[in-house]
Amino acid sequence: MTYRAFLFYIMGFLILLYMASCTVRIDTDPIIPKSKIEWVDLNGYKIYTKTQGKYGHSIVFLSGLGDELGTWNEIQKELARDFQTLAYDRAGVGQSTQAGHPSTGFDVALELRKLLEKSDLEPPYLLVGHSIGGLYARIFAGKYPHLVSGMVLVDYTLEDKILALKEVDLGGMTPEQLLAQIAHDMGLKDGSKREFVASLKTAEQVKDVALPFEPVTVITALKPSPEETQEDIQMKSLLHGQYVQSISGSKHVQVQSSHHVHLEQPDLIFAEIKARILNN
């Protein structure tokens, strides 16, 4: 592959990372019993949270880049019948205020740990991560294994594709400069921009943390977006499958869906979350 073709390939992937995930959804559902919406103060900035359910296993949702907590509404409401659940907007996203620290995966993991310490949910937690939220879940599980009972990763972002930026001549630019330029051109703001620019560091951090102790369910979407080829989908499925094989008792689910599986097929996600809790 030529330098120019490779660069277009990488840029297409990075645009997909943002465009496929950034579907801002405001939580307009009426607040039903067992739900609580509040801002939680974390050392000077506020995280917008929604908890539902008072009993049973604790489930924590980590959204894709730019997605607000409302992206989990249907699944969270259904799971709240039997479990304790938490969805939240990361710093600078949705209704959460901006933090003064960077937004690498390690930062996001620490932020989540502080948030959980102030929540009503009891550990251990089942982490449900979509897209780049899946990378954040993996980092959290690697850093705080005693707090995690398992993971359900919904079409998580491939860290290897982000790391490929380090392997090509970018015409005098550093990978971080390229990410910042793309973020500027796409008009990303606040937390989403910070996470996007930090995504290379996040991908490096994913490689540094240990594999989780507990089993994982990985759900791979097989419908390509306009920015993806069938070869991209095959590579994603292969790498997702290899990750599953590296963790005993884990499961790989391949589904005919686009990137937002939890919106297109919420019943599937609901069933896999319940199955992961029951099988752990």
C-alpha positions in Angstrom: 0.0 0.0 0.0 1.4 3.4 -0.9 1.9 6.1 1.7 -1.0 8.2 0.2 -3.3 5.2 0.2 -2.4 4.2 3.7 -2.9 7.8 5.0 -6.4 7.9 3.4 -7.1 4.5 5.0 -6.1 5.7 8.5 -7.9 9.0 8.1 -11.1 7.2 7.0 -10.8 4.9 10.1 -10.4 7.9 12.4 -13.4 9.7 10.9 -15.4 6.5 11.4 -14.3 6.4 15.0 -16.0 9.8 15.5 -18.9 9.8 13.0 -20.1 6.3 13.8 -20.1 7.0 17.5 -21.1 10.6 17.8 -24.8 10.4 17.9 -25.9 12.8 20.6 -29.0 11.6 22.3 -30.7 13.6 25.1 -32.5 11.6 27.7 -36.1 12.6 27.1 -37.8 9.6 28.6 -39.8 10.4 31.7 -38.0 9.6 34.9 -39.5 6.3 36.0 -39.3 4.9 39.5 -35.9 3.5 40.5 -34.0 6.1 38.5 -31.9 9.0 39.7 -30.3 11.7 37.6 -27.7 13.9 39.2 -24.4 15.7 38.8 -21.6 14.2 40.8 -18.7 16.6 41.8 -15.2 15.2 41.2 -12.7 17.6 42.5 -14.1 20.7 40.9 -15.9 19.4 37.8 -19.3 17.7 37.6 -20.2 14.4 36.0 -23.8 13.9 34.8 -25.1 10.5 35.8 -28.2 8.3 35.6 -28.7 5.4 37.9 -31.6 2.9 37.8 -32.3 -0.1 39.9 -31.6 -0.8 43.5 -30.8 -4.4 43.8 -28.8 -7.2 42.1 -25.5 -7.1 40.2 -24.0 -3.7 39.3 -23.7 -2.7 35.6 -21.8 0.3 34.3 -22.2 1.6 30.8 -19.3 3.3 28.9 -20.5 5.2 25.7 -18.7 5.6 22.4 -17.0 8.9 21.4 -19.4 11.8 21.8 -22.3 9.7 22.9 -24.3 10.8 25.9 -25.7 8.6 28.6 -29.1 8.5 26.8 -27.7 6.2 24.2 -28.3 3.4 26.8 -31.8 4.4 27.7 -33.7 1.4 26.5 -31.2 -1.2 27.7 -30.7 0.5 31.0 -34.4 0.8 31.8 -34.9 -2.9 31.1 -31.9 -4.1 33.1 -33.0 -1.9 36.0 -35.8 -4.4 36.7 -33.2 -6.9 38.1 -29.9 -5.0 38.5 -28.3 -1.8 39.6 -27.1 0.3 36.6 -25.2 3.4 36.0 -24.7 5.4 32.8 -22.8 8.7 32.6 -21.4 11.5 30.4 -17.6 11.6 30.6 -15.9 14.9 31.3 -16.7 17.6 28.7 -19.4 15.4 27.0 -23.1 16.0 27.1 -24.1 17.7 30.3 -20.9 16.9 32.2 -18.5 19.8 32.7 -14.9 19.9 31.4 -12.1 18.6 33.6 -8.7 20.1 33.9 -6.9 16.8 33.3 -6.1 15.1 29.9 -8.5 12.5 28.5 -6.4 9.4 27.9 -7.7 6.0 28.8 -5.9 6.1 32.2 -7.6 9.4 33.0 -11.0 8.1 32.0 -10.5 5.0 34.1 -9.5 7.0 37.2 -12.4 9.3 36.7 -14.8 6.3 36.6 -13.3 4.8 39.7 -13.8 8.1 41.6 -17.4 8.3 40.3 -18.1 4.8 41.4 -16.8 5.4 44.8 -19.5 8.1 45.2 -22.3 6.1 43.6 -24.8 3.8 45.2 -23.6 0.8 43.2 -21.7 -2.0 45.0 -18.7 -3.7 43.4 -17.8 -5.7 41.5 -19.1 -4.1 38.3 -20.0 -5.6 34.9 -18.6 -3.1 32.4 -20.5 -2.6 29.1 -18.5 -0.5 26.6 -19.3 0.6 23.1 -16.7 1.6 20.5 -13.9 3.6 22.3 -15.8 3.0 25.5 -14.7 -0.6 25.1 -11.1 0.4 25.2 -11.8 2.4 28.4 -13.5 -0.6 29.9 -10.5 -2.8 29.1 -8.1 -0.3 30.7 -10.4 0.0 33.8 -10.5 -3.8 34.1 -6.7 -4.0 33.8 -6.0 -1.4 36.4 -8.7 -2.3 38.9 -9.3 -6.1 38.4 -10.8 -6.5 41.9 -13.6 -4.1 40.9 -14.7 -5.9 37.7 -16.8 -9.0 37.4 -16.7 -9.1 33.6 -17.2 -7.1 30.4 -19.5 -6.9 27.4 -17.7 -5.0 24.6 -20.0 -3.8 21.9 -18.1 -3.4 18.6 -15.1 -2.0 20.4 -12.5 0.2 18.6 -9.4 -1.6 17.4 -6.4 -0.2 19.2 -4.1 -1.6 16.5 -5.7 0.6 13.8 -5.0 3.7 15.9 -1.4 2.5 16.6 -0.8 2.1 12.9 -0.4 5.9 12.8 3.0 5.4 14.4 4.1 3.2 11.5 3.8 5.6 8.6 5.4 8.8 7.4 2.8 11.5 7.9 4.6 14.1 5.9 6.3 15.8 8.7 3.4 15.7 11.1 3.4 13.7 14.4 0.4 11.3 14.9 -0.8 13.7 17.7 -0.7 16.6 15.3 -2.6 14.7 12.7 -5.3 13.8 15.3 -5.5 17.4 16.4 -5.9 18.6 12.8 -8.6 16.0 12.1 -10.4 17.0 15.3 -10.3 20.7 14.3 -11.5 20.0 10.7 -14.4 17.9 12.0 -15.3 20.6 14.6 -15.0 18.4 17.6 -15.5 20.2 20.9 -14.7 19.9 24.5 -14.5 16.3 25.9 -14.9 14.6 22.5 -12.0 16.5 21.0 -9.8 15.8 24.0 -10.6 12.1 23.8 -10.0 12.0 20.1 -6.6 13.7 20.3 -5.7 11.4 23.2 -6.8 8.2 21.4 -3.2 7.2 20.3 -2.1 7.4 23.9 -5.2 5.4 24.9 -4.4 2.7 22.4 -0.9 2.5 23.8 -2.3 2.2 27.3 -4.6 -0.7 26.3 -1.5 -2.6 25.3 0.1 -1.9 28.6 -2.6 -3.2 30.9 -3.0 -6.8 31.9 -5.8 -9.0 30.4 -8.9 -9.1 32.6 -9.3 -11.9 35.1 -13.0 -12.4 34.4 -14.6 -13.6 31.1 -15.6 -11.2 28.4 -18.3 -11.1 25.7 -17.3 -9.3 22.5 -20.0 -8.3 20.0 -18.8 -7.6 16.5 -20.9 -5.6 14.0 -20.6 -7.1 10.5 -22.3 -4.4 8.4 -19.7 -2.0 7.0 -20.1 1.7 7.3 -19.5 3.9 4.2 -15.9 4.3 5.4 -15.3 0.6 5.8 -14.5 -2.2 3.3 -15.4 -5.8 3.7 -11.7 -6.4 4.4 -11.9 -4.0 7.3 -14.8 -5.9 8.8 -13.0 -9.2 8.4 -9.9 -7.8 10.1 -12.0 -6.4 13.0 -13.8 -9.8 13.4 -10.5 -11.6 13.4 -8.9 -9.3 16.0 -12.0 -9.4 18.2 -11.9 -13.1 18.0 -8.3 -13.3 19.0 -8.9 -11.2 22.0 -11.7 -13.4 23.1 -9.6 -16.5 22.7 -7.0 -15.0 25.0 -9.4 -14.9 28.0 -10.7 -18.2 29.3 -14.5 -18.6 29.3 -15.1 -15.6 27.0 -17.6 -15.4 24.1 -17.5 -13.9 20.6 -20.9 -12.8 19.0 -21.0 -11.7 15.4 -24.1 -9.9 14.4 -25.5 -8.4 11.2 -25.7 -4.8 12.4 -24.0 -1.5 12.0 -21.7 0.0 14.6 -24.5 1.0 17.0 -25.6 -2.5 17.8 -27.1 -1.4 21.1 -29.5 0.8 19.3 -30.4 -1.5 16.4 -30.6 -4.7 18.4 -31.1 -3.8 22.1 -32.7 -7.1 22.9 -29.4 -8.9 21.8 -27.3 -6.6 24.1 -29.8 -7.1 26.9 -29.6 -10.9 26.6 -25.8 -11.0 26.4 -25.4 -8.8 29.5 -27.7 -11.1 31.4 -25.9 -14.1 30.1 -22.5 -12.7 31.1 -23.8 -12.0 34.7 -25.3 -15.5 35.0 -22.3 -17.3 33.6 -19.6 -15.5 35.6 
